[in-house]
């Protein structure tokens, strides 16, 4: 009787243990395992940037009239003011290392100024027919703006604590516009102006910067770009008395710029 009782108690204990194990497993099933979300390392992204440009005129000004004096030189070869830039784009991240994008950028008006001096080949008005003395000056002013379209490729050089340095390059086209051109000659009491003129030019760029992860999809982009925007020119120069020397624009040769930008990239 004692042996039978122990056997029955053992069977009952085993049943209770199995019931508790089953109940525990059922409770565990009610708690879902955490979902693994892979990092975003590829796919489409949108970008938007604002910035400032520091522009230069590497090739200088040129005009057919520059060769008609005995002596000519620039006191100020020309400089631009800083100007804002506004950019949008769409891109694709192929891997942790490689991405490409296309961008459209409006480059706001930058004011321009330059100053030359000259001596005349013949005696005329303020000219004294002496090439060793200066007879007049030309004070040039204008505004310049662009629409810039680039196809860019970037190398992301690895990520440390959410910060990714990168370098890149781009090629495309720039529509360069010169407006409000003025040539004021104070000694000779003369003024000429050039109408607004726009033209397309081949453009290229070199990029460098940092991408800083804000979330798994939003990246803060701090960038620098060196740009070569090609050439530009004003409309034909027209004197204050209405005289128009046809095909006589003021040419702006080799426009370049150092740009600094601040923007966001959003990955889909």
Buried (B, 14 or more C-beta within 10 A) or exposed (E): EEEEEEEEEEEEEEEEEEEEEEEEEEEEEEEEEEEEEEEBBBEEBBBBBEBBBBBEBEEBBBBEBBEEBBBBEBEEEBBBBEBEBBBBBEBBBEEBBEBBBBBBBEBBBBBBBBBBBBBBEEEEEEBBEEBEEBBBBBBBBBBBBBBBBBEBBBBBEEBEEEEBBBEBBBEBBBBBBBBBBBBBBEBBEBBBBBBEBBEEBEBBBEBBBBBBBEEEEEBBBBBBBBBBBBBBBBBBBBEEEEEEBEEBBBBBBBBBBEBBBEBBBBBE
